[in-house]
Amino acid sequence: MTNTVGRNEKCPCGSGKKFKKCHMDKIFSYGVLKRAYDADDDYVHRFLFGLGGIRSCVCRSEESRLAYDKSFSPIMQSLTEMRIAKVKCLELIERHSKDISEKRDGLFTGNQITVNNPIDDELNLLFKDFFIRGVMVTRSLNKHTEHLGCSTSFLFSDQEKKFKRGMESFPLKEGDARFEYLKKFVSDHKQTWYQVFMDMRTEMEHLGWSLEDVKYKLDRKMNTYPIFPKASGLEIPYILDTCWSNIVHLCEEITVFALSLNLKEDMIIVKIPETEREKHNKARYIVSHTSMPGVPLSC
């Protein structure tokens, strides 16, 4: 500050005094405001506003809220890192495609295609990082449900012993409609995407799996075009978008379920129809009083 403000100039603090008589020789502290999340992201609304509102009704004391936030924070952190990897991976593919199509790279010189800025290593790094962060999300989710007194990790195992052991400490019994809903929900996810997700992550970690290199070919007009690798026969953008939307849905539904078991008996969680959600708040769930379902309850 002393290098840019003259002694006799007005102090930048806004006091109206000369700098030499105000802050020139003072050591002072100031805060920094950083935007942690993009407010336009759908999952931010659903998790911070939707789940946050339910959390306030479950955790009535400051101490319990701080404990909840400490338990939930790793989920949000890992989801955010997962999303960053996804966005950067898709941007990399789009940027490289544009560079090739606009002839900034991948030029055909008569006997070869010259690629000066290959993306193979970076593409591999971002794609793998997406899965690494995804596994961190699921592990954090399981720990969070433990914090809420209803660990759900046993539902993701195919071992009968783990299932029986998990049921011993679970607050609901088999046959309970709520438990059967949760069990089916997890089973559906395992069959559609979760097991494939975990198998691919295992291959990356233990078998040295990696994407194939990007290939380049010429069309009939002798223009170069890239052929991006696939994973399990699927396009990379499809894998990223599908896994992302599903893992966000998984975290939201299981957290809502765990929170619902800790609500007072006169409170219920209501899902808001998509057509009735606020434009600037895309939260899917609210807490209502049993006598007025659908009316938000302020806790």
C-alpha positions in Angstrom: 0.0 0.0 0.0 2.8 2.5 0.9 4.3 2.1 -2.6 1.1 3.3 -4.3 -0.3 5.9 -1.9 1.5 9.2 -1.1 2.0 10.3 2.5 -0.2 13.4 2.0 -2.9 11.7 -0.2 -6.2 10.7 1.2 -6.2 7.3 2.9 -7.8 4.6 0.8 -9.8 3.4 3.8 -12.3 6.2 3.2 -11.8 8.1 6.4 -11.0 11.4 4.7 -7.7 11.7 6.6 -4.3 11.9 5.1 -2.6 8.6 4.6 0.3 9.5 7.0 -2.2 10.3 9.8 -4.4 7.2 9.2 -3.2 3.8 8.0 0.4 4.4 6.8 2.0 3.0 9.9 -0.8 0.8 11.1 -1.1 -2.9 10.8 -4.7 -3.8 10.2 -6.7 -6.9 9.4 -9.4 -7.3 6.7 -11.6 -10.1 5.5 -11.7 -11.8 2.2 -15.0 -12.8 0.6 -14.8 -15.6 -1.9 -17.6 -17.2 -3.8 -17.2 -20.9 -3.1 -19.8 -22.3 -5.5 -21.4 -21.2 -8.7 -24.9 -20.2 -7.8 -26.2 -21.2 -11.2 -25.3 -24.9 -10.7 -28.4 -27.0 -10.1 -26.7 -29.3 -7.5 -25.7 -26.2 -5.4 -29.3 -25.2 -5.0 -30.4 -28.8 -4.3 -27.7 -29.4 -1.7 -27.1 -26.1 0.0 -30.6 -24.8 0.0 -32.7 -28.0 -0.2 -30.7 -30.3 2.1 -29.6 -27.3 4.1 -33.2 -26.4 5.0 -33.9 -30.0 6.1 -30.7 -30.1 8.1 -31.8 -27.0 10.0 -35.0 -28.8 11.1 -33.1 -31.9 12.1 -30.2 -30.2 13.9 -31.8 -27.7 16.3 -28.7 -26.7 18.2 -25.7 -24.8 17.0 -23.4 -27.7 18.1 -25.4 -30.3 16.2 -25.5 -28.1 13.0 -21.7 -27.6 13.1 -21.2 -31.4 13.5 -23.5 -32.1 10.6 -21.8 -29.5 8.4 -18.4 -31.0 9.2 -19.7 -34.5 8.2 -21.4 -33.2 5.0 -18.6 -30.9 3.8 -16.5 -33.7 2.3 -19.4 -34.7 0.0 -19.8 -31.1 -1.3 -16.0 -30.7 -1.7 -15.6 -34.0 -3.6 -18.7 -33.3 -5.8 -17.2 -29.8 -6.6 -13.9 -31.4 -7.6 -15.6 -34.0 -9.6 -17.6 -31.4 -11.5 -14.4 -29.4 -12.2 -12.8 -32.5 -13.7 -15.9 -33.1 -15.8 -16.1 -29.6 -17.1 -12.4 -29.4 -17.9 -12.5 -32.7 -19.7 -15.4 -31.7 -21.9 -13.8 -28.3 -22.5 -10.5 -30.0 -23.5 -12.3 -32.2 -26.1 -14.3 -29.2 -27.5 -11.2 -27.0 -27.7 -9.1 -29.6 -29.4 -11.9 -30.4 -31.9 -12.1 -26.7 -32.7 -8.4 -26.3 -33.1 -8.4 -29.2 -35.6 -11.4 -28.0 -37.6 -10.1 -24.5 -37.8 -6.7 -25.8 -38.9 -4.7 -24.4 -35.9 -3.4 -27.9 -35.3 -3.5 -31.4 -36.9 -2.4 -30.1 -40.4 -1.9 -32.6 -43.2 1.4 -31.9 -45.0 1.3 -34.5 -47.8 2.6 -37.5 -46.0 1.6 -37.1 -42.4 -0.8 -35.3 -40.0 1.2 -33.1 -37.5 -0.4 -32.6 -34.1 1.6 -30.0 -32.2 -0.6 -29.9 -29.1 -1.7 -33.5 -28.3 -4.2 -33.8 -25.5 -3.8 -37.6 -24.6 -2.1 -37.2 -21.2 -4.3 -34.3 -20.0 -7.5 -36.2 -21.2 -6.4 -39.3 -19.3 -5.6 -37.3 -16.2 -9.0 -35.5 -16.1 -11.0 -38.5 -17.0 -9.4 -40.6 -14.3 -9.6 -37.7 -11.8 -13.4 -37.6 -12.4 -13.7 -41.2 -11.2 -11.3 -40.8 -8.3 -13.4 -37.9 -7.0 -16.6 -39.9 -7.6 -15.3 -42.7 -5.3 -14.5 -40.1 -2.7 -18.1 -38.8 -3.0 -19.6 -42.2 -2.3 -17.2 -42.9 0.6 -18.0 -39.5 2.1 -21.7 -40.2 1.7 -21.4 -43.5 3.5 -19.6 -41.8 6.4 -22.3 -39.1 6.5 -25.1 -41.6 6.8 -23.2 -43.1 9.7 -23.1 -39.7 11.3 -26.9 -39.6 10.9 -27.3 -42.9 12.6 -28.2 -45.0 9.6 -25.2 -46.3 7.7 -26.2 -47.3 4.2 -22.8 -48.7 3.0 -24.0 -52.3 3.4 -26.6 -51.8 0.7 -23.9 -51.3 -1.9 -22.3 -54.7 -1.1 -23.2 -58.0 -2.8 -22.0 -60.0 0.3 -24.8 -61.5 2.4 -22.7 -61.3 5.5 -22.2 -57.5 5.2 -25.9 -57.1 4.5 -27.0 -59.0 7.6 -24.4 -57.1 9.7 -25.6 -53.8 8.4 -29.2 -54.6 9.1 -28.4 -55.3 12.7 -27.6 -51.6 13.4 -30.0 -50.0 10.8 -32.9 -48.2 12.4 -35.5 -49.8 10.1 -36.3 -53.4 9.7 -36.7 -55.4 6.5 -40.3 -55.2 5.4 -40.6 -51.5 6.4 -41.9 -49.6 3.4 -39.3 -46.9 3.8 -36.4 -49.4 3.9 -37.8 -51.4 0.9 -37.9 -48.1 -1.0 -34.2 -47.3 -0.1 -33.1 -50.9 -0.9 -34.8 -50.8 -4.3 -33.4 -47.3 -5.0 -29.8 -48.4 -4.4 -30.3 -51.7 -6.3 -31.6 -49.8 -9.3 -28.5 -47.5 -9.3 -26.2 -50.5 -8.9 -27.7 -52.2 -12.0 -27.8 -49.1 -14.2 -24.5 -47.3 -13.6 -22.9 -47.6 -10.1 -21.3 -51.0 -10.6 -19.9 -50.0 -14.0 -18.5 -46.9 -12.4 -16.8 -48.8 -9.6 -15.5 -51.5 -11.9 -13.9 -48.8 -14.1 -12.4 -47.1 -11.1 -10.9 -50.4 -9.9 -9.3 -51.0 -13.3 -7.8 -47.5 -13.2 -6.4 -48.1 -9.7 -5.1 -51.6 -9.9 -4.8 -52.6 -13.5 -3.2 -49.5 -15.0 -6.1 -48.8 -17.3 -6.0 -45.7 -19.4 -7.8 -44.2 -22.4 -6.5 -44.9 -25.9 -4.8 -42.1 -27.7 -6.8 -39.7 -29.8 -6.7 -40.8 -33.5 -6.7 -38.6 -36.5 -8.1 -39.2 -40.0 -8.7 -37.3 -43.2 -12.1 -36.8 -44.8 -12.7 -36.7 -48.5 -11.7 -33.1 -48.8 -8.4 -34.0 -47.0 -9.4 -32.2 -43.8 -8.2 -33.6 -40.6 -10.7 -34.7 -37.9 -10.1 -36.3 -34.5 -11.5 -39.6 -33.3 -11.7 -39.5 -29.5 -11.3 -42.7 -27.5 -14.3 -44.5 -25.9 -14.5 -46.2 -22.5 -16.5 -49.5 -22.2 -17.8 -48.7 -25.7 -19.3 -45.4 -24.7 -18.4 -41.8 -25.7 -16.6 -39.8 -23.0 -19.1 -36.9 -22.8 -22.0 -39.5 -22.3 -20.1 -41.3 -19.5 -19.3 -38.0 -17.7 -22.8 -36.6 -17.9 -24.5 -39.8 -17.0 -22.3 -40.6 -14.0 -22.4 -37.0 -12.8 -26.2 -36.7 -12.9 -26.6 -40.1 -11.2 -24.1 -39.6 -8.4 -25.7 -36.2 -7.6 -29.1 -37.9 -7.5 -27.8 -40.7 -5.3 -26.3 -38.4 -2.8 -29.4 -36.2 -2.6 -31.9 -39.1 -2.2 -29.9 -41.0 0.4 -29.1 -37.9 2.4 -32.8 -36.9 2.3 -33.7 -40.4 3.5 -31.2 -40.3 6.3 -32.4 -36.9 7.4 -36.1 -38.0 7.3 -35.4 -40.6 10.0 -34.2 -37.9 12.3 -37.1 -35.5 12.0 -39.7 -35.0 14.7 -42.9 -37.0 14.3 -44.9 -33.9 13.3 -42.6 -33.1 10.4 -42.4 -34.6 6.9 -40.2 -34.0 3.9 -42.1 -33.1 0.7 -40.8 -33.3 -2.8 -41.6 -30.1 -4.8 -43.0 -30.8 -8.3 -40.6 -29.4 -11.0 -43.3 -27.0 -12.3 -43.6 -25.5 -8.8 -40.0 -24.9 -8.0 -38.8 -21.3 -7.7 -36.8 -19.9 -10.6 -33.9 -18.9 -8.5 -34.0 -21.8 -6.1 -34.0 -25.3 -7.6 -34.3 -27.2 -4.3 -36.3 -30.3 -4.7 -37.3 -31.0 -1.1 -38.7 -28.9 1.8 -39.8 -29.7 5.3 -43.5 -29.3 6.2 -45.7 -29.8 9.2 -47.8 -33.0 8.9 -50.9 -30.9 9.1 -49.9 -28.7 6.1 -47.9 -30.8 3.6 -46.3 -28.7 0.9 -46.0 -25.5 3.0 -42.4 -24.8 3.8 -41.6 -25.0 7.5 -39.0 -22.5 8.8 -36.8 -24.1 11.5 
